[in-house]
Amino acid sequence: MPHTHATDTALPTPRRHASPWRPLATLTLCVGVCCAVAVPSLDAQYGRRRREPRFYSNPNPDQELRQLFPKAASFSDLGGEPPHITAYAAGPRAGTPGQTLGYAFWTTDLAPNERGYHGPIRMLVGMTLNGLLTGVVVDSDTEPYGYFSIEVPQFAAQFVGKSIREPFRVGADVDAVSRASLSIGSATRAIRDSSRLVARALLNPADVK
């Protein structure tokens, strides 16, 4: 039987049909790029890069305690219920504590469930025997925009001399900060609640102004 060769036949090339979604995808990409270029980030608006979160503890806050009680001669260890540090004036004899000037305490010890936008805000608060705050030190936080809200000196400064009887209301007697309302609100509540807790436990109500 004679051998028969099959004739090679080229297969037709399939036509590509334009996807009806391609123009929409291109438009979406252009809009996204334009928005990314047109709208500056919060960091750019405030003229600085976002600082990395601060993760550290401060077991010996001597410098911060001196800031809260500059006239104190000595301080107790952290202890008691609720946990606090007592600030003492100079005693009548060397090495002996004198009159109690006030108390310092960590907000995270007394208001542990209070959290900001990203996590707890650890602050050291000082208070006199009359229920007046001597100051606030923001020790550590992980708030993404804490650098222009709770970490600026103006935030802590507004609590100096503040009575625990005041409302502690953001936008009223506490300054509000745009785009950081959760951080400001949480920090304010932590200061208020921890101060009032210490006052109820350690202060004479008749002395509180």
C-alpha positions in Angstrom: 0.0 0.0 0.0 1.5 3.4 -0.9 2.4 5.8 2.0 0.3 8.9 2.1 1.6 12.2 3.7 -1.0 14.3 5.5 -1.1 17.9 4.3 0.1 20.4 7.0 -2.7 22.9 7.6 -2.0 26.1 9.7 -4.5 26.6 12.5 -6.3 30.0 12.3 -5.1 32.5 14.9 -8.0 33.4 17.3 -9.0 37.0 17.4 -8.6 38.8 20.7 -11.8 40.6 21.8 -11.3 43.8 23.8 -12.4 43.4 27.4 -15.4 45.6 28.2 -13.8 46.1 31.7 -10.4 47.4 30.4 -11.5 51.1 30.0 -13.0 51.0 33.5 -9.9 49.4 35.1 -7.7 52.1 33.4 -10.0 54.8 34.6 -9.9 53.4 38.2 -6.1 53.2 38.1 -5.8 56.8 36.9 -8.2 58.1 39.5 -6.3 56.2 42.3 -3.0 57.6 41.1 -4.4 61.1 40.9 -5.9 60.9 44.3 -2.6 59.6 45.8 -0.8 62.6 44.3 -3.4 65.2 45.0 -4.1 64.4 48.6 -1.1 64.8 51.0 -0.7 62.5 53.9 -1.3 63.6 57.5 2.4 63.4 58.0 3.0 65.8 55.1 0.3 68.2 56.3 2.0 68.4 59.7 5.5 68.7 58.1 7.2 65.7 59.6 7.5 62.0 59.4 5.5 59.8 61.7 7.6 58.7 64.6 7.9 55.0 65.5 5.8 53.9 68.4 7.5 54.2 71.8 7.7 50.8 73.6 9.4 51.1 77.0 8.8 51.0 80.7 10.0 53.5 83.3 10.4 51.7 86.6 12.4 54.6 88.2 10.7 57.8 87.1 12.8 60.1 89.3 13.1 62.9 86.7 9.4 62.8 86.0 8.6 62.9 89.7 10.8 65.9 90.2 8.9 67.5 87.3 5.6 66.9 89.0 6.8 67.8 92.6 9.8 70.1 92.2 9.8 71.0 96.0 9.8 67.4 97.1 12.7 66.1 99.1 12.0 62.4 98.7 9.5 59.9 97.2 8.2 56.6 98.4 8.2 53.4 96.4 5.2 52.6 94.2 2.7 50.7 96.4 -0.5 50.9 98.3 -4.1 50.6 97.2 -4.6 52.1 94.7 -0.9 51.9 93.6 0.7 55.4 94.1 3.9 57.2 95.0 4.0 59.6 97.9 5.9 62.9 97.5 7.4 64.2 100.8 8.8 67.6 101.8 12.0 67.8 103.8 11.8 66.2 107.2 12.8 67.8 110.5 15.8 65.6 110.6 18.1 64.4 107.8 16.9 61.1 106.4 13.3 61.4 107.7 10.4 62.2 105.5 8.5 65.4 106.1 5.0 66.6 105.3 3.2 64.8 102.5 2.9 67.0 99.4 0.8 64.8 97.2 0.7 61.6 95.2 1.8 60.4 91.8 0.3 57.5 90.0 0.3 55.7 86.6 -2.9 55.9 84.6 -2.4 52.4 83.2 -2.4 51.0 86.8 -5.7 52.7 87.7 -7.5 52.8 84.4 -6.2 49.7 82.6 -9.2 49.3 80.3 -8.9 52.8 78.9 -7.3 52.6 75.4 -6.6 55.1 72.7 -6.8 54.6 68.9 -4.1 52.0 68.9 -3.5 51.0 72.6 -3.1 52.2 76.1 -1.5 55.6 76.8 0.8 55.4 79.8 0.9 58.6 81.8 2.3 59.7 85.2 0.0 62.1 87.0 0.7 64.2 90.1 -2.0 65.5 92.5 -1.9 67.6 95.6 -3.8 66.9 98.8 -6.4 69.5 97.6 -7.2 67.5 94.5 -5.3 69.8 92.1 -3.2 68.2 89.4 0.5 69.2 89.5 1.1 67.9 86.0 1.0 65.0 83.5 3.9 63.2 81.9 3.1 61.1 78.8 5.5 58.2 79.3 4.7 55.9 76.4 2.1 55.3 73.7 1.6 53.7 70.4 -0.8 56.2 68.9 0.0 56.8 65.2 -0.6 60.5 65.4 0.4 61.0 69.1 3.2 63.4 68.0 0.8 66.2 67.3 -1.8 65.5 69.9 -1.0 63.9 73.3 2.8 64.2 73.1 3.1 67.9 72.5 3.8 70.0 75.6 0.5 71.9 75.3 -1.5 68.8 76.0 0.1 68.1 79.4 0.3 71.8 80.3 -3.4 72.3 80.3 -3.9 70.0 83.2 -1.5 71.8 85.6 -3.6 73.3 88.4 -6.8 71.5 87.2 -9.2 70.4 89.9 -10.5 66.8 89.8 -14.0 68.3 90.3 -13.8 69.8 86.8 -15.6 68.0 84.0 -12.6 67.0 81.9 -14.6 67.3 78.7 -12.8 67.4 75.4 -13.8 70.5 73.5 -14.9 72.3 76.7 -12.2 72.5 79.4 -9.8 70.2 77.5 -8.5 71.3 74.1 -9.7 69.1 71.1 -7.3 68.2 68.3 -8.6 67.5 64.8 -7.9 63.9 63.6 -6.8 62.7 67.0 -10.1 62.7 68.9 -9.8 59.1 70.1 -6.3 59.6 71.5 -7.2 62.9 73.2 -10.5 61.5 74.6 -8.9 58.3 75.9 -6.0 60.2 77.6 -8.3 62.7 79.2 -10.6 60.0 80.6 -7.6 58.1 81.9 -6.3 61.2 83.7 -9.8 62.0 85.1 -10.7 58.5 86.3 -7.4 57.7 87.8 -7.2 61.0 89.7 -10.7 60.6 91.1 -9.9 57.1 92.2 -6.8 58.2 94.1 -8.8 61.1 95.6 -11.6 58.9 96.9 -9.1 56.5 98.5 -6.5 59.0 99.9 -7.8 62.5 100.1 -10.1 64.2 102.7 -13.2 65.2 100.7 -13.4 68.5 102.7 -10.0 69.5 101.4 -10.7 68.9 97.7 -11.2 72.2 95.9 
